[in-house]
Amino acid sequence: MGTFEKSIRAAGIAAAALAVAAVGPRQESQPPSRELLRQLCESPRLAGTVGSLRAARWVAERLEEAGWRVELEEREVLLSLPRRLGFELYMGSAVEGEEALVRRVERFDPDLDPPGDVPAYNAWSASGEVRAPVVDVGYGLRPDYARLAAAGVDVRGTIALARYGRSYRGVKVELAEEHGCAAVLLFSDPATDGDGKGPTWPDGPWKPDTEAQRGSISSISRAPGDPTTPGVPSPAAGTEGKRRSLEACAAELPRIPCLPIGARDARAILAHLAEIELPRASAESLRAPIGPGPAEVRLALDVPRELRSIWNVIATLPGEDELVVVAGNHRDAWVRGANDAGSGTVALLRAAQRLGERAKVGWKPRHTIVLGFWDAEEFGLVGSTEWGEAHAERLRRDGLCYVNADAAVSGTRFGASGTPGLLGALRRALERVPAPGESRSLWEQWRTAEGGSPELSLPASGSDFAVFLHHLSLPVLDIGFHGNPGGQYHTRFDDFAMVERYLDPGFVGHELAGAFLAELLAELAGDFRFDAREAALEMAKLARAAGAEPWLGQSNGARLALAFEELAATAQAWSEPWRFYARLELQRGLPGREWFKNRLWAPGLETGYSAETFPALRAAARTGEEALDAELVELVGAVRALAAELSPPERPAGG
């Protein structure tokens, strides 16, 4: 064991001791993460407002105190901030002198200092005024519209009432627009995160029926980031750069109004919809009454789209070489965002403090570590995407991997998704951190919870790893510690009190996450080991699974799997195994969404958050058998060409 390895081992032992102290019996002094979260979440920090800038400066100060080299990077991007949100519910068509059953108007000024609470709205909603009958469209997915059509319900010109869940919210708006709806109302079923689960805030962790889930409805499955600069970085404020006009972006942004509402308003609407006969198969997704009925809603939304500044905080701990491990978390939030994503911000800050302490006593990573605290993630992964595009050349040349922490802490139970090939590195880091209150490691705890064989699920979209995985073809990990549920997601009560009372009492999970992230980054930046054989064999398994589906077929799946198994046999010869995904990327991009280069998996176009394997093959299959055959030949050829290129040369006879 060399000097460097000894220093890593010693640092790991020290970190483990710190983790034991962090997760042991609560002492009179509070954990550092508690005060960090309290300060971070004192006021809202919506991207494009002064609250976001204030939080960026605060994060930068904490990193400088920890000994990191810090840059506050400003970029000007297109954002969608509310000005006025009007919602009215009526019984029947408009008549003179009618009274609304429900009337609500909320206003917001993004330039106020200090910023006020952000009202419930959907970023990128079209502005406008609409009054129309309401139809319950279940979860607002394609099968729901098919069932309504089969029952003779015409949704054209209506306002679609859709439940959150089963897909990204932007997919629901795209489908409503496709089916001719005039607007969309989104709400959370109380059975999933409200009074159907238990006591609501403040008596319990679940969502009150007056609260609603905010969120973006941009098309992150086609091109995340600033809509005016697809594929290229947004310029800094006041500087010239390549940018599309707002008119050019309009066709790719939502063209109908969309507003989230609380369960109380949704119940009021549902109480005035008509019952109709539906096909038997619809019972799971659509519940009577579904409409149309006498209920009409009037929306008057002013949600302008305008260029505003965002701020990424970038911290660097130089290594012995130029290869780089990047880790990140989004610093912005819909309101105060203590869980989403203040918990990830604090966990990454605690990791930075721990690594800074090691550096002060002489430790230096082999590879450079870069931390990104991204802005405007909530609008469509904007800050991370623009930074990744701006540094694409360096990241493609020197990037090793990206580690993501989003809403990273709501308990102490570890979980992760990531690219195949990183499970070994993850295991080594987990083995060095004790599980809270136990004599075993986090790895053993996770291994037991996963039935003895932990696996990494494929990350798709919905967080800041997207640009690194799908555009730059780097390996990624997305980690978190969970276990304590609640209904606070994207609401006003996602705040410090919610975390302290229900999600992480004692801040055990926050300290644990900080200790683990420090170990993981030290592991990755010390002796980066990517298992190309594991990656190839996992893709072979996924190819066989896809072959069991009708669109690909067993023989095609087996053919693709065999190619990946041949590639796995060459793994020992690879000098830079982490370039596995880059070597197989589709440089021209996926059909219809060229920003996405990863041909092995991508976010599903009608799911958004979850992954679909072999997206280029799937797109070809929708065209026809001939297109599928051609695409399969190209992919199998690329895998086999890489295997041949990386195979060790044959030894000469008698050698």
N, C-alpha and C positions, 0 to 999 in steps of 0.2 A: 504494500500500500504506500503510494507516494505521499509527499507533503501536502499536495492539494487534496487528495482523497482523505487524508487524516484531518485536515481542517474542515472538510465537509462533514465527516463523521462526528467530530467534536461539536460542530455547530448544530448538528442534528440532535445530539444528546442534550445539549443545552436547551434547544427549542422544546424537546420533549418534556424537560423539567419545567419549563415555563408553562407548557400546556397543562401539566398536572396541576400546577398552582392555579391556573386560570379556571379550570373546571372542577376544582375541589370545593370544600365547604366555603360558603360565602363569608368573607372577612368584613370587618367594619368598613374598610376602605372600598370604594366602588371600583369595578373594573374600568380600565381606561376607555373601553368601547362605549360605555354608558354615556360618559360626558361628551365623547365625540359625536354620538348620534343626537344627543340633546341639542348641541350647538348647531349641527348641520340642519336640523329640522325645525329650527325656530320660526322660519317663515317659508312660504311657498317658493319654489324655484323652477317654475315653468320656463322652458327654453324661450329665448327672445325677450325676456323681462329682466329687470334689474335684479330680481331675486336670484336668477341663474348666475349672473356676473358676480354677485356677492358671494355665492357659494363657491364659485370657481376660485376666487381669491382666497377664500378660507381654506380650501383643499390645498392650494399651492403653498400657503404658509405652513401647513402641517407637514407637507413633504419636504420643504426646505429645512424645517426644524429637525427632520429625521436624517438629513444629510444627503438628500438627493438633488441632482441638478434638474431644475424645473423651468419649463416654458409654458406660458399662457398663450395659446394659439387662438386668434380670432379669425372667423370666417363669416362671410355674408351669404345667407341661404334663404330660400323661400320657406316661409312658415305660414301657418293658418291659425290665427288667434281670434277668439270671439269678441264681439262688441255688444251685440244685443241678441237675446234668445227668447222668443215668444212662443208659448204653448197654450192652446185653448181646446177644451173638449166640449162638444155640443151634442144635443140629442136631435138628430135629424138635420135636414137641409136648412140653409140659411133663410130666416124670416126676419122681418123688421121687429126690432125691440127684443130679440131673443137674449136669454141670459146663458152665459157659459156655465157648465157644471164645474169646470176647473179652468182657472186662468192663472198663468204665471209668466212673469217677465223678469229676466235676469240680465244685468249689464256687467261689463268687465272692461277695465282700462289697463292695457298691458304696460303702460308707461308710468303707472303710479309707483311711488316709493314711500313706504314699503308696499310691495304688491299685495293685493287682496286675495282671498280664496278664489280659486278658479272654478266657475260654475260648470255643471255637468254639460259637456258638449263633445262632439266628435270632430277632431281635427280633419281638415280637408273636405268637410261637408260643403256642398254648394250653398251659397246664399240665395235667399228668395222667400216668397210667400206662397203657401199652398193651403187650400182647404179641400178635403176630400173624405169620402167614407174610408173606414179602416177595415182591413182584412187581416186576420190572424194567419200568418204564414209559417207557424211552427218555429223551426230553427232557421228558416230562410234559406234552405239548401235546395238543390235541384230536385231531389225526390219529393220535397214538400210541395213545390209548384206543380209537379206532375200529378200528384194526388188531388190537388185543388182543381186542376184542369179536368181530371177524370170525373170529379164531382160536379162539373159544370160551373165552377166559380171563375169568373173573369176578373183578374187582378189589375187589368190595365186602368190607369188613372186613379188607382186607390193608393192609400198609405199603408204600407206593409208593417205589421207589428211582428217583430221577430225576437226570439229568445237568444240571449248570449249562449255560446257553447257549441261544441262539435266542429267549429271552424273559426278561423280568423274573422273578425267583425267586418273587415273590408270585403271579404268574399260575399257576405250577405248583401252588402250594398250593390256590388257589381251584379249579382243575380237579380236583385229587385229591379235595377235599372234595365237589365236585359229583358225582363218580363213585362216592362212597360209601367211599373209602379211610379207614382208621382213623388214619393218620399218614403223614408224609413224611420220607424221608431224602434229602438233597441232597449230591451230590459232583461234583467236577471230574474229567472224563476226563483221565488223564495225557497223552493225546495232544495236548491243547489247551494245557496250562500246566504239565505235570509232567515226569516222566522220559522221556516220549515226545518231548519237545522238545529235551532236552539235559541237561547236568549240573544237579543240584538243589542248592539252598542247603545249605551255604556254598560248595560247589565251583563253582557256577554260579547263574544267576538264576532257575532254575525251581523249582516247588513240590515239597517233599518229600512222600512219600506219607502222612506222618503229619499233615500240615497240612490245614486246611479253610477254605473261604471263609465268613466271617461275613456277615451282611446282614439287612436288614429284609424282612419279607414283608407289610407293610401295603399297602393298595390305593391306590397313588399315582395310578393312572389314573382314580380316581373322586373322591378328595378328599384331597390331601396336607395335612400340618400336624397339629396337635393334634387327635386324634379327638374330644375333648370340646368343641371350640369350632369346628365347621365354619363358615367364612365370617365369623367374628368373632375378634378378637384374644384370646389367653389373657391373663388378668390377672396382675399381679405377685403374688409370694408374700405371703400374708396379707391380700390385698385381695379385695373382692367382685367378681364378674364373671359373665357369662352362661356357664353351663357345663352340658353334659349329664352325666348320671350314667354310671357305668361300665356299668351294666346296659343303658342305652340304646345304648351304643357296641358292646356285645358282638356284636350281630348283624352288624356291619360289620367286625369283626376276625376273624382266623382262629379256627376252632373245633376244630381238630385239632392235635396236637403236630407239630412240625417240627424237625429237627436236621440240621446239616451234619456230614458225616463225611469223613475223609481217604480217599484212594484205596486205602490198605492195607486199611481196613475194608470198603470197597466191593468190592474184589477177593475178600476172604474170603466176603462174602455171595454174590457172583456164582458163586464156585466151588461153591456148594451149591444152585444153582437148576437147574431142569429145562429141557431143550431142548424146544421145541415147533415145529410147522410154522406159518409165518406167510405171509401173502400176499406175493407177490414184491415189491410196492411198498414193503414195510416195511424192506427191507434197509438203507436209508440211516439210518433213525432207531432201529430196534430191533435189537440184536445178540444172537444166541443165545450162552449160555443166558439166558433171560429169566424163567423161572418160570411158575407157582409151583412150589416144590420143597420140600425138607425144611428149608430155612433159616427160622428164626424169630428175630425181634428183639424185645427188651423195651426200651421207653423209659420212663423215670421222670423227668419234667421239672418243675421248679419255676421258672417264669418269671413272677413276679407283675407286674401292671400297676398302677402307682401314680403319684401326682402328685409331681413333683420339679422343682427349679429348673434352668433353663438360662440362659445368659448370652450375649447378642449384644454385640459390640463395634462401636460406630458412631462413625466419624470423619468430620468435616466440614471442608472447605476452602471458605470462603465465596467466592462469585463476585460479579459486578457486578449480577446480577439473581437472582430467586427460582427460575428454571427450574433443574432439577437433573438431573445425570447420576449414576446409581448404579452402583457396581461392587462385586462381592462374591465371597466364597469361604467355604467351610465350614471352621471351625477344629477341629471335633470329629473323632474318629477311632475306629475299632473297637479299635485297640490304640495303637501309637505313630504310625502313619499318616504316614510320611515322604513317600511319594509321594501318597497319598490321605488328606487333601488338604494335607499340609504343604508340598508343592511350590507349590501355588497360594497358600497363606498367605504364604510367603516371597516369591514373585514379586510379590504385591500390596503387601507391606511395602516391598520394594525400590522399587516404583513410587511409593509414598507418600513414601519418603525423597527420591527424585529430585524429585518435585513440590514437596516441602517446601523443598528447597534453592532451587528457582526462586522460590518465594514469598518466601524470605528476602532475595532481591536485587531484589524489586520486582514480580515477575510476579503477576498476579491473573487467574484464569479469568473469562471472561464469565459462564458459568453455574456454579452451585454444584456441587461434587463431593462426593458422600457415599460412603464405603466401609463395607461391612458384612461383618464377620467372624462368620459365622453359627454357631450351636450346633445340635446335634441334627439336622443334615442326614441323617445316616446312619439315623435312625429313621423317615424319611419327610418330609424337607424341612421340618422343624418350625420352626426358628428363623427362616428367611427368610420362610416363609409367615405366621407370626404377626406379624412386623414389617411385612410388606406389607399385611396386613389392618388393622393398627393405623394405618397411614399412608396408607390407600387414598385418602382425600379429597385429600390433598396430591399424591400421586403421579398421580392422574388429572388433576389441574389443572396441575401443574408438571413432571411427570416427562417427560423426553425419551427416555431409553433405559436399559437395564441391561446391564452387561458382566459375564460370569461366568468365573471361573477355578477349576476343581475340581482334579483330579489333573493339574495343568497342565504338569508338566515330567517327561519321561523321555527327553530328547534335545534336538535343536536343529531338528527339522523342523516347520515351522509348519503348523497346521491350524485350521479354524474352522467352526462352524455358526452360523446366525443367521437373522433375519427378512429377507426380501427388502426392499431399499431401503437397506441399510447397507454394501453392497460398496464404494461409492465412498469413504466415510469410512475403511473398513478399509484400502483401497488407499493413501490418502494417508499414513496412519500407517506402514504397512509400507514405503513408499518412503523414509521418513526413517531407517530402521534398517538398517545393513549386515548381510548374512548372515555368519555366522561363517566366518572364513578365506577370504572371497571379496571380490571387488571390486564385486559387484552387491548390490542391496538385497534385503530379505526378500520384497518383492513380486515381484521378478524370479525369485527362487528358487522361490517358491510357484507363480508363473505357469508356470514351466517344468515343475515337478512335476505340475501339473494339465493338462498338454497345451496350454497357451497360453490357456485360458479358465477361470480359477478361478470356482467357484460356491459359494454358501453352502447346505449341506444344511439341511433344516428341523429345528430343535431340538424334541424331543418332551417328555421328562420324565427323571427320574433325577438332576436337580441343581437348584440353587437359582434358576435362571431361571424355574422353573415359575410361581410366583405373579405375576411381572411380566409374563410372556407370556400365560398362559392365563386369569388372573383379572383382571389390571389392563390388559391389552391394550397393553402398551408394546413397542416394538421391543427386541430383545435380540441380543447376541453371546455366544457361548461359545467361548473360545479355548484353545489349548494348543500345546506344543512336545514332539514325541514322536520316536520312532525306535529306542529301545532297549527291547526287550520283556523281560518277566519274569513270574513266576508269583506275585508278592507280594500281589496284590489281596486286601485284607481279611484279611490273615494277620499272625501275630506277626513275621514277618521283613520286613514293610514298615517298615523302620527306617532310621536314618541310614546304617548300614554298607551296606545294599542300594543306596541312592542313590549313595553315594560310590564304591562298587566297580563297579556295573554300569549304573545308570540315567543318571547324569550325572557321570561322572568330571571333576574340575576345576570343576564347577558352572558350566560354560559356559552350559548351557540356562537355569539359574535366573537368571543375570545378564542373559541375552538377553531372557527373558520380562519381567523387571522393567523393562528399558529400553523394550521395546515397549509394555507396558501404560502406562507414563508418557506415551509419545507418543500412544497411542490416547486416553487420557483427556484430554490437552491438546487433541487434535483435536476430540473430541466436545464438550468444555466450552468450546471457543473459538468456533467458528462451526458450530454443529450443522446439518448438511445431510443430510436424509433424502430419498431419491429415490423419490417416490411413483409416478412413471412406471415405474421399474424394478419396484417392488412389484406394481403392477397387471398389468404384462406377465408377470411370473413367475407370478402367480395364473392368468392366462389360459392359460399353458403347462401348468400343473398341472391346469386344468379339462379341457383337451384330452386330457391323459394319462389322467385319470379316465374320460373318455368312451370310451376304448379298452377299458375294463373292462365286463363284462356288467351289473354292478349299475346303472350309470348310462346307458351307451349313447352312441353317437357323436353323435346329434342333440342330446341333452341337454347333453353336454359342449361341443359347439360353441356352443350357445345361451348357456351360462354364460361361456365364453371370450369371446364377442363383447361381453358386458356389461362384462367387465373391460377389454377393449381400448377400449371407449368411455370408461371411467373413466380409462384411461391418457392419453387425449387431453386431459383437463382438468387434468393435473398442474401445468402452469405457473401455473395460477390459484390454487393452494392457498397459503394464508397460514401454515398450521400442518400441513405434510405428514406430520409424525410421528404425527399422530392418525389415520392411515390405518386402522390395525387397530381402534382404539377406535370409529371411526365405523361399522364393520361388525360389531361384536361382537353376540353374541346375548345380550341382557340377561337373559333368563329362564334362560339356561344351557343346556348340552347335555342332551338327554333322559337321565334317570337319573344324571346327574352335573352338577348345576346349578352347582357351583363353577366349572366350566370355561365361560368366556364366549367364547373364540376359536372362531368357527364355521368358520374357514378350514382349520385343522388342529388335531389333538389327539393325545395318545399313544394308541396302539391298545389296546383293552381286553384283547386277548390277546397283546400283545407288550410293552407297558409302556414300554420305552425308545424305540422307534421311532415315527415319526409316521404318521398316516393323514390324508389330505386330506379336507376337507368332511365332518366327522364327523356333523353333523346330517342331511345328505343320506343318508349311509350308514345311519344309524339308521332314517330314514324308509323307505329301500329294503327294510330287513328286515321292515317292517310290511306293505308292499305297494305296488303301482304308484300307487294313488291318493294315498297318503301322500307318496310320492316326488314326484309332480307338484306337490302343494301346497307342499312344502318348497322345491322348485326355484323355483316362482313367487315365494315370499317372498324367497329369496336373490337371484335376478336382479333383483327389484324393489328391494331394498335397494341393490344396486350401481348400478343405473340412477338411482335417486333421488339418490344421492350424486353421481353424475356430473352430473346436471342442476343440482343445488344449487351445484356448484363450477364450472360452465361460465361463461366470461366472457359478460357481456350482449352481445346483438347491437347493433352500431352502427346508429344511425338512418340511413335513406336520405339520401344526400347529405352525410353527416357526415364 
